[in-house]
């Protein structure tokens, strides 16, 4: 079974609050919905920028894993996400929304011309499973394991 670890800081974006103070905000489903609520299409542009920035943070972990010998993802793959949160303030379903960012970063990652995941359609992603593993204040992360019907 293959494995990749991504720190949850990859899903943090600096955001200015109403007082003008910049804080790091975790981009979970609730925050994503709030961003899209901004008027006149501005929210969509902000969301696209955040998505690109998050993917850019994930891609180096994927590239390094490929350099270290992790093979590309094949068809009929089942993914298991083990979540270690910094605290208990965000529900699991809000974090699991980030599968979208992860899979899009997988598709955008390549090393020496080999794409890590050719597509995230149902030919490649046939199942996702999520488990909350506990709180790890010092190392919040998601550990992603996968396998396919061929045992890969």
C-alpha positions, -999 to +999 in steps of 0.1 A: +000+000+000+014+034-010+015+064+014+018+101+013+018+126+042+007+162+038+008+186+067-024+205+074-005+237+071-008+232+033-045+241+037-038+274+055-040+307+037-032+341+051-064+362+053-071+398+064-099+401+089-123+431+093-098+449+116-070+445+089-051+419+109-037+390+088-043+355+103-038+321+089-072+305+080-078+268+073-096+265+040-122+239+049-158+236+035-172+263+058-146+289+047-150+278+011-187+285+013-180+319+029-156+328+001-181+320-026-206+343-009-186+374-018-206+395-043-201+401-080-179+371-088-151+383-066-155+352-044-149+329-074-116+347-082-105+345-045-115+308-043-095+301-075-065+319-061-067+300-028-071+266-046-040+273-067-020+283-037-030+252-018-022+229-047+012+246-050+019+237-013+009+201-018+028+194-051+063+195-036+053+166-012+040+146-042+071+153-063+095+144-035+076+111-029+079+103-066+116+110-065+118+087-035+102+059-055+065+063-050+048+050-082+021+069-100-015+062-091-032+036-113-068+029-122-094+015-097-077+031-067-092+032-032-079+061-010-078+061+028-073+095+045-061+094+082-066+129+097-046+142+127-060+176+136-044+204+156-075+206+178-111+194+178-127+227+166-133+216+130-155+187+120-142+159+099-166+166+070-152+201+067-117+188+063-126+160+039-138+186+014-100+191+008-099+159-012-106+181-042-074+201-036-054+170-030-066+151-061-061+182-083-026+186-070-020+149-077-030+155-113-008+185-116+023+168-102+048+151-124+085+141-122+106+133-153+075+134-175+055+109-153+022+123-141+014+112-106-024+108-112-037+111-148-073+118-137-095+119-107-125+105-124-142+072-116-117+052-136-090+062-111-108+071-078-133+044-069-135+050-032-124+074-004-124+066+033-117+091+061-108+085+097-102+110+125-071+096+142-068+121+170-053+154+179-016+161+172-009+197+181+027+195+170+022+177+137-013+181+123-015+162+090-033+139+067-018+105+059-031+092+026-028+055+018-041+039-014-044+006-031-061-007-063-077-039-074-044-052-087-029-050-052-008-019-060 
